[in-house]
Every structure is written in C-alpha cells, then in structure tokens.
C-alpha cells in the first residue's frame, strides 16, 4: 500500500505522545500523594503542558514547512526521548513541570506536522476524514495503554513511593523506537515546498494570523476550544474522582480511568467508518445531546456508593463504569471538525491551520483542567462534573454555526 510506512510512523508518533501527555491526570493524583499539594496546586501541570503547546504552536506553526515535516517530527521525538530518560534520577515536582513543558513543545511540533502530513498521504476528502478519525483513535489507544503502564508502577501499599517514576524509562524507549521508524520512513514533501519555498517566514506567519479573520475558521476555533475544554476537564480529573469520590484504590483509580480512553478510541474508530455515510453535523449533534443525558443519569450514581472496601474491577461501583462511556459520545467531534476545516483550505495552509488548531485546543485544555481543579477543591468531585453540561451546550451551538458558515463558504467557492 502506498505511503504505508509513513502512515504507521504517524500512528506511532501519536501513540507515544498520547501516553505521555494524557498521563497528566495520573500524575496529578500521584503528586498530591508524593508532595502533599492541593488539587488546585496540582492543576498547574495541565497549564505546563497546554500553554507550552499553545505558545510553541503559535511561534513555530508557520515555519514547519521550511524546516520540513519529517525533520520537525524527529526533533520532537528526540527531545522527549531525552527528558523521559532523565526523569527517574531527577524526580521532583519541578522536574515534572519541566517534563510537561518539554512534552508540550514537542507535541506542538508533532501535531502540526502530523495534521499537515495527512494531506500529503491521502487522496480525497473522505479518505482524509477517515484517516483523521483513525489516527485520533490511535491517540486514544495510546492513552488507554498509558493508564495500565502507569498503574503497574504505582505501589498502593506505599502511597508516598516515587518508584512510579521508573515508568519514564519505558516511555523513553518507545519514543526512541518511534524516532528510528520515522528516520527510515520516506515522505514526499515536494508539493508543499513547491508552493512555499519562495514565501518568507514573515509572510508565512502573517498568513496564519489572517486565517483567524475567516468566519468559518473563527467558529471552528471556538468549537475546538470547547471540545478540548470538556475532554481535558474530564480526562485529567477522572482518576482523582475515582479515588476521592468513589473511594477506589490508587492503582485501580488509574486503571478504571482507562475506560474513558477505550470508549473514546472505539468511538473514533467507528466514526471513521460512519462518516463515510452520515452527514457530519447530524452525527456530532446527536452525540452531544446523548453526552448531556449521560451526565445527568450517571453522575448522581456516585451518591449511591456503598461503604464496602473496593478491591478490584469486580466490586467497583456502577458509576465507575458508566460515566467514562461519555468518551464514546464525544469521540467523533474533534477529528471530524479538524478534517472539515482542513479540507476547506489549500494544502500549503494546512501547517498554519494545524498550528491554530493546536494553539486553541491547548488553551481550552488548560482552562478546562484548571477550572475543574478549582471546582473539585471548592465544590467536591461529584458536583464538579455537572458543570460539563455548560460547555457541552455551548459546543452544540458552535457546531451549528460552524456548519452554516462552512456551507456558505462551499457555495461561494463553487
């Protein structure tokens, strides 16, 4: 199959960063135990990750064409390989912050180049949307794997143990394998360079800024912002919810949070097939309405948790299984709207548009996690998740407006 090796490489790149970046929920729980800090103080880790993604994307997105997509991805993988290898011997809260900052900068490079590269290795709008969903499902499989890898290094008998830092040796090794695979994967970037080689870096950057003024792009940005706001606020705090509200042991709290990642991966996998037959807005609107209903039905179940000691999956409360299914319903939204907006633009602008996607997604993730951390600290974990209904409602309105603007742009173009 044409481009098979580079496609596999893109999957592995996303897999590596999924495990690392989305371990923030697990790490938030662990640093509370290791360093005795509050939920609000621990939530700064999400900002370290997402703000570094946003800043790096804003500054670098318009330059990746000049650097080269493949070379940019190799730089990102090399940075992560080194920082993960150093973590076990330099473990501290400050080092954890530096880890997420480095990972954030590296992921900005990876995500921009992966999104832009998809346009080079697919041949149609349908194939683009399908591949986008599959690669995002691979991201969720990486998150799912990360929960089990991290929980394997957690010692429930000694909550203050820092032995779990050794998990970063594993992540460093996987990142190095991804680096080697990409090194030997051919990627033809000539079509992009032909269009862009004579354009100055200043004009590249200006082109990215000008995209924000396009109404369709602006509404897409709002949609991406609120989606990631919802996703990260739930994903980052689900292990803490399991541990502090449902009273699950630490390792089990981390493992059961994997249900969210698994359901999201499954949702994106099926979306990759369903979107070939169903209009995207119909699917996404139905998913959001169902997600709101799920919150209203499952979160109250936390009040019915019995006082018995929970020892494993077999006697965990129903809400620990039911609430994370929200991932299945939210799953199709992000890859679908990303594909829609990228398909409205010429390929030489995909790098710049990908930069904007990463910037505003990162800002949404940061605010979502910080606000949820504040709500956990001040309102309690159960009540905090009810607030997700507000951004879910706003996102539904944004998607409706995005659909209208996209249709107008298509009509004008034709």
Secondary structure per residue as TSV (DSSP state, phi and psi in degrees):
chain	resnum	aa	ss	phi	psi
A	1	X	-	360.0	136.7
A	2	X	T	-63.9	138.4
A	3	X	T	65.2	17.3
A	4	X	H	-61.4	-45.0
A	5	X	H	-64.9	-42.9
A	6	X	H	-69.6	-32.2
A	7	X	H	-65.5	-42.9
A	8	X	H	-61.8	-39.6
A	9	X	H	-62.6	-41.8
A	10	X	H	-62.3	-41.0
A	11	X	H	-59.9	-46.4
A	12	X	H	-67.2	-38.7
A	13	X	H	-58.4	-45.4
A	14	X	H	-66.7	-37.7
A	15	X	H	-60.3	-44.9
A	16	X	H	-60.4	-50.2
A	17	X	H	-73.1	-25.4
A	18	X	H	-61.8	-46.3
A	19	X	H	-63.4	-41.9
A	20	X	H	-74.2	-53.4
A	21	X	H	-68.3	-41.2
A	22	X	T	-87.6	9.5
A	23	X	T	-77.6	-1.9
A	24	X	H	-59.4	-35.3
A	25	X	H	-64.2	-42.6
A	26	X	H	-64.1	-44.1
A	27	X	H	-67.6	-37.0
A	28	X	H	-57.4	-44.1
A	29	X	H	-65.2	-42.5
A	30	X	H	-69.5	-40.1
A	31	X	H	-69.2	-26.7
A	32	X	H	-63.1	-36.7
A	33	X	H	-80.9	-40.6
A	34	X	H	-74.0	-38.8
A	35	X	H	-116.7	0.8
A	36	X	-	64.8	34.4
A	37	X	-	-98.5	163.4
A	38	X	-	-82.0	169.0
A	39	X	H	-59.5	-42.9
A	40	X	H	-63.3	-41.2
A	41	X	H	-68.5	-37.9
A	42	X	H	-67.8	-28.1
A	43	X	T	-65.6	-12.5
A	44	X	H	-63.8	-22.3
A	45	X	H	-62.8	-35.1
A	46	X	H	-64.6	-37.9
A	47	X	H	-67.4	-40.4
A	48	X	H	-57.5	-41.2
A	49	X	H	-72.6	-54.3
A	50	X	H	-77.0	-37.2
A	51	X	H	-68.7	-34.0
A	52	X	H	-68.2	-35.3
A	53	X	H	-62.8	-46.9
A	54	X	H	-63.6	-48.1
A	55	X	H	-65.1	-45.2
A	56	X	H	-63.3	-41.3
A	57	X	H	-63.8	-43.1
A	58	X	H	-63.5	-39.7
A	59	X	H	-83.5	-28.8
A	60	X	H	-108.3	-23.0
A	61	X	G	-52.0	-42.1
A	62	X	G	-76.6	-7.3
A	63	X	G	-103.1	-9.6
A	64	X	H	-65.2	-27.4
A	65	X	H	-63.9	-41.1
A	66	X	H	-67.2	-41.0
A	67	X	H	-68.7	-38.2
A	68	X	-	106.3	132.4
A	69	X	H	-60.9	-47.8
A	70	X	H	-65.5	-44.2
A	71	X	H	-63.6	-38.1
A	72	X	H	-63.4	-42.9
A	73	X	H	-65.0	-38.1
A	74	X	H	-64.4	-39.7
A	75	X	H	-60.8	-44.4
A	76	X	H	-63.1	-44.5
A	77	X	H	-65.7	-36.5
A	78	X	H	-65.1	-42.6
A	79	X	H	-60.6	-44.6
A	80	X	H	-69.2	-38.8
A	81	X	H	-57.6	-43.2
A	82	X	H	-71.4	-48.3
A	83	X	H	-65.5	-37.1
A	84	X	H	-67.4	-36.9
A	85	X	H	-64.8	-28.1
A	86	X	H	-84.1	-21.2
A	87	X	H	-57.4	-48.2
A	88	X	T	-60.8	-31.8
A	89	X	T	-88.9	-13.2
A	90	X	S	-122.5	29.0
A	91	X	-	-63.9	128.6
A	92	X	S	-170.1	166.5
A	93	X	H	-65.0	-35.9
A	94	X	H	-64.3	-41.7
A	95	X	H	-66.1	-34.8
A	96	X	H	-64.0	-41.0
A	97	X	H	-61.1	-44.0
A	98	X	H	-64.8	-35.6
A	99	X	H	-59.9	-49.6
A	100	X	H	-70.2	-29.8
A	101	X	H	-65.3	-47.2
A	102	X	H	-63.3	-43.9
A	103	X	H	-63.5	-37.1
A	104	X	H	-64.6	-46.0
A	105	X	H	-61.9	-43.5
A	106	X	H	-66.1	-39.7
A	107	X	H	-67.6	-34.4
A	108	X	H	-56.8	-45.0
A	109	X	H	-63.2	-44.0
A	110	X	H	-65.9	-48.9
A	111	X	H	-66.1	-42.4
A	112	X	H	-59.9	-47.5
A	113	X	H	-72.3	-35.6
A	114	X	H	-64.0	-47.7
A	115	X	H	-61.1	-41.7
A	116	X	H	-69.3	-35.9
A	117	X	H	-68.7	-29.7
A	118	X	H	-55.5	-38.3
A	119	X	H	-65.2	-21.9
A	120	X	H	-86.8	-22.5
A	121	X	H	-111.5	6.6
A	122	X	-	-122.7	157.9
A	123	X	-	-115.1	-9.9
A	124	X	S	-146.2	166.8
A	125	X	H	-62.9	-40.3
A	126	X	H	-66.5	-42.5
A	127	X	H	-65.7	-36.9
A	128	X	H	-62.5	-48.8
A	129	X	H	-63.8	-40.1
A	130	X	H	-65.6	-47.0
A	131	X	H	-65.1	-36.0
A	132	X	H	-61.2	-42.5
A	133	X	H	-67.1	-40.9
A	134	X	H	-65.3	-40.1
A	135	X	H	-71.2	-33.1
A	136	X	H	-71.7	-31.3
A	137	X	H	-68.4	-34.6
A	138	X	H	-63.9	-36.4
A	139	X	H	-59.9	-42.3
A	140	X	H	-71.3	-32.2
A	141	X	H	-64.7	-36.8
A	142	X	H	-62.4	-42.7
A	143	X	H	-61.5	-45.8
A	144	X	H	-57.5	-46.4
A	145	X	H	-63.2	-38.1
A	146	X	H	-60.7	-39.2
A	147	X	H	-59.0	-44.4
A	148	X	H	-74.5	-35.5
A	149	X	H	-65.2	-45.7
A	150	X	H	-65.9	-43.0
A	151	X	H	-64.4	-26.9
A	152	X	T	-66.7	-21.3
A	153	X	T	-100.9	0.1
A	154	X	-	-89.5	135.4
A	155	X	-	-107.1	102.3
A	156	X	T	-64.0	-29.0
A	157	X	T	-72.7	-20.7
A	158	X	-	-137.1	81.9
A	159	X	T	-57.6	-26.8
A	160	X	T	-84.7	-2.6
A	161	X	-	-63.3	140.4
A	162	X	-	-105.0	15.5
A	163	X	G	-62.2	-23.0
A	164	X	G	-64.4	-16.8
A	165	X	G	-62.7	-21.1
A	166	X	G	-66.5	-13.3
A	167	X	H	-60.0	-25.1
A	168	X	H	-71.7	-19.7
A	169	X	H	-63.2	-41.0
A	170	X	H	-64.2	-45.3
A	171	X	H	-64.4	-37.4
A	172	X	H	-63.0	-41.5
A	173	X	H	-66.0	-42.6
A	174	X	H	-65.2	-40.7
A	175	X	H	-61.7	-38.5
A	176	X	H	-66.6	-38.6
A	177	X	H	-62.9	-41.7
A	178	X	H	-62.1	-38.5
A	179	X	H	-61.1	-45.7
A	180	X	H	-65.3	-43.4
A	181	X	H	-61.9	-45.3
A	182	X	H	-63.7	-36.8
A	183	X	H	-57.4	-33.7
A	184	X	T	-104.7	15.8
A	185	X	S	-105.6	119.0
A	186	X	-	-71.8	141.5
A	187	X	-	-140.8	118.8
A	188	X	-	-87.8	107.0
A	189	X	-	-104.5	12.0
A	190	X	H	-62.0	-36.4
A	191	X	H	-64.3	-33.8
A	192	X	H	-74.8	-44.4
A	193	X	H	-66.2	-33.2
A	194	X	H	-59.2	-39.1
A	195	X	H	-80.3	-25.2
A	196	X	H	-116.9	-12.7
A	197	X	T	-58.2	-31.5
A	198	X	T	-92.9	2.1
A	199	X	S	-90.4	132.6
A	200	X	-	-72.1	158.8
A	201	X	H	-62.3	-35.2
A	202	X	H	-63.6	-42.7
A	203	X	H	-69.0	-36.1
A	204	X	H	-57.8	-48.2
A	205	X	H	-64.9	-42.2
A	206	X	H	-62.3	-37.0
A	207	X	H	-63.4	-38.2
A	208	X	H	-65.4	-43.6
A	209	X	H	-64.2	-40.0
A	210	X	H	-64.7	-26.6
A	211	X	H	-59.8	-31.9
A	212	X	T	-62.1	-28.3
A	213	X	T	-76.4	-12.8
A	214	X	S	-74.3	122.9
A	215	X	H	-54.0	-41.5
A	216	X	H	-63.1	-42.3
A	217	X	H	-65.1	-41.5
A	218	X	H	-61.9	-42.3
A	219	X	H	-72.7	-33.4
A	220	X	H	-61.3	-44.9
A	221	X	H	-56.6	-43.0
A	222	X	H	-62.9	-40.9
A	223	X	H	-64.6	-45.8
A	224	X	H	-63.3	-40.9
A	225	X	H	-57.8	-51.4
A	226	X	H	-73.2	-29.5
A	227	X	H	-63.6	-50.3
A	228	X	H	-68.2	-31.6
A	229	X	H	-54.9	-47.3
A	230	X	H	-68.1	-50.9
A	231	X	H	-59.6	-49.7
A	232	X	H	-72.0	-33.5
A	233	X	H	-63.2	-35.6
A	234	X	H	-80.2	-48.1
A	235	X	H	-64.5	-40.2
A	236	X	H	-70.8	-27.0
A	237	X	H	-111.1	0.3
A	238	X	H	-63.9	-42.8
A	239	X	H	-59.5	-38.7
A	240	X	H	-68.1	-39.3
A	241	X	I	-59.6	-46.4
A	242	X	I	-61.5	-39.8
A	243	X	I	-78.2	-46.0
A	244	X	I	-93.3	-28.6
A	245	X	I	-96.8	-46.0
A	246	X	S	-89.8	-8.3
A	247	X	-	64.3	35.9
A	248	X	-	-81.6	150.0
A	249	X	-	-59.8	157.1
A	250	X	H	-56.4	-52.0
A	251	X	H	-61.5	-40.1
A	252	X	H	-68.8	-35.7
A	253	X	H	-59.3	-41.4
A	254	X	H	-69.6	-45.2
A	255	X	H	-61.8	-43.2
A	256	X	H	-73.5	-20.2
A	257	X	T	-66.1	-18.6
A	258	X	H	-65.5	-19.2
A	259	X	H	-60.9	-37.2
A	260	X	H	-62.5	-46.4
A	261	X	H	-65.6	-41.2
A	262	X	H	-64.5	-44.0
A	263	X	H	-67.7	-34.6
A	264	X	H	-68.4	-43.0
A	265	X	H	-60.3	-43.9
A	266	X	H	-63.7	-42.4
A	267	X	H	-62.2	-40.7
A	268	X	H	-73.2	-32.3
A	269	X	H	-63.9	-48.0
A	270	X	H	-69.6	-32.6
A	271	X	H	-61.9	-35.0
A	272	X	H	-59.6	-27.5
A	273	X	H	-93.0	-42.0
A	274	X	H	-65.3	-36.1
A	275	X	T	-67.3	-11.7
A	276	X	T	-73.2	-16.8
A	277	X	T	-123.1	-20.8
A	278	X	S	-116.2	139.1
A	279	X	-	-62.8	134.2
A	280	X	H	-59.7	-39.2
A	281	X	H	-67.8	-37.8
A	282	X	H	-59.1	-45.3
A	283	X	H	-64.1	-48.2
A	284	X	H	-68.5	-39.6
A	285	X	H	-63.8	-42.3
A	286	X	H	-61.9	-40.5
A	287	X	H	-64.2	-41.6
A	288	X	H	-66.9	-41.4
A	289	X	H	-64.0	-42.7
A	290	X	H	-65.1	-35.8
A	291	X	H	-64.4	-41.3
A	292	X	H	-63.4	-41.1
A	293	X	H	-63.9	-40.6
A	294	X	H	-61.9	-41.4
A	295	X	H	-59.6	-46.5
A	296	X	H	-66.0	-29.2
A	297	X	H	-87.5	-39.8
A	298	X	H	-90.8	-38.3
A	299	X	G	-59.5	-39.3
A	300	X	G	-59.9	-19.5
A	301	X	G	-64.5	-19.4
A	302	X	G	-63.5	-24.7
A	303	X	G	-70.7	-19.3
A	304	X	G	-98.4	10.5
A	305	X	-	-67.0	128.0
A	306	X	-	-78.0	170.3
A	307	X	S	-87.3	4.4
A	308	X	S	-69.0	150.6
A	309	X	-	-71.3	125.7
A	310	X	-	-91.1	124.8
A	311	X	-	-112.0	-18.0
A	312	X	S	-173.6	-171.0
A	313	X	G	-61.4	-30.1
A	314	X	G	-68.8	-26.7
A	315	X	G	-122.0	21.3
A	316	X	-	-72.0	147.5
A	317	X	-	-66.6	155.9
A	318	X	H	-57.2	-39.3
A	319	X	H	-61.8	-29.7
A	320	X	H	-65.8	-25.8
A	321	X	H	-91.5	-37.8
A	322	X	H	-79.1	-46.6
A	323	X	G	-61.0	-42.6
A	324	X	G	-64.0	-10.4
A	325	X	G	-65.6	-11.4
A	326	X	H	-57.5	-25.9
A	327	X	H	-60.4	-36.4
A	328	X	H	-61.1	-35.8
A	329	X	H	-83.2	-34.2
A	330	X	H	-82.4	-19.1
A	331	X	H	-51.6	-46.2
A	332	X	H	-71.6	-16.1
A	333	X	H	-65.2	-54.1
A	334	X	H	-65.0	-53.0
A	335	X	H	-63.7	-31.6
A	336	X	H	-68.6	-49.1
A	337	X	H	-68.4	-31.4
A	338	X	H	-62.9	-44.1
A	339	X	H	-65.4	-41.0
A	340	X	H	-60.7	-47.3
A	341	X	H	-70.0	-38.5
A	342	X	H	-66.3	-33.5
A	343	X	T	-74.6	-10.8
A	344	X	T	-88.7	-6.3
A	345	X	S	-116.6	152.9
A	346	X	-	-66.2	154.4
A	347	X	G	-59.7	-32.7
A	348	X	G	-71.0	-10.8
A	349	X	G	-99.9	-0.3
A	350	X	H	-64.7	-35.3
A	351	X	H	-64.5	-45.6
A	352	X	H	-64.8	-43.2
A	353	X	H	-65.9	-38.5
A	354	X	H	-61.3	-36.4
A	355	X	H	-61.1	-43.8
A	356	X	H	-65.9	-38.3
A	357	X	H	-57.8	-48.0
A	358	X	H	-66.9	-42.0
A	359	X	H	-58.2	-55.0
A	360	X	H	-77.6	-24.8
A	361	X	H	-66.1	-41.7
A	362	X	H	-64.7	-42.2
A	363	X	H	-63.8	-42.0
A	364	X	H	-62.0	-42.1
A	365	X	H	-63.9	-41.5
A	366	X	H	-62.1	-50.9
A	367	X	H	-65.1	-39.0
A	368	X	H	-60.7	-45.9
A	369	X	H	-70.1	-41.9
A	370	X	H	-65.5	-44.0
A	371	X	H	-64.6	-40.4
A	372	X	H	-65.8	-38.0
A	373	X	H	-61.5	-40.7
A	374	X	H	-63.4	-43.5
A	375	X	H	-66.8	-39.6
A	376	X	H	-58.3	-44.1
A	377	X	H	-70.0	-34.9
A	378	X	H	-106.6	-24.6
A	379	X	H	-116.6	-10.3
A	380	X	-	92.7	150.4
A	381	X	H	-61.9	-40.1
A	382	X	H	-65.4	-48.2
A	383	X	H	-64.8	-31.0
A	384	X	H	-59.2	-41.1
A	385	X	H	-70.3	-19.7
A	386	X	H	-63.6	-29.0
A	387	X	T	-67.8	-13.5
A	388	X	H	-65.4	-18.1
A	389	X	H	-64.3	-29.2
A	390	X	H	-68.1	-55.9
A	391	X	H	-64.7	-27.9
A	392	X	H	-62.0	-43.0
A	393	X	H	-66.0	-42.6
A	394	X	H	-64.6	-40.1
A	395	X	H	-63.1	-38.9
A	396	X	H	-60.1	-42.3
A	397	X	H	-65.7	-42.9
A	398	X	H	-61.3	-41.9
A	399	X	H	-65.4	-37.3
A	400	X	H	-63.5	-45.1
A	401	X	H	-67.2	-37.3
A	402	X	H	-61.9	-41.7
A	403	X	H	-61.7	-44.4
A	404	X	H	-61.9	-46.5
A	405	X	H	-66.3	-37.9
A	406	X	H	-64.3	-41.3
A	407	X	H	-63.5	-40.8
A	408	X	H	-63.0	-41.0
A	409	X	H	-66.8	-39.4
A	410	X	H	-64.7	-40.6
A	411	X	H	-64.7	-41.5
A	412	X	H	-66.0	-38.6
A	413	X	H	-67.9	-32.0
A	414	X	-	-85.1	360.0
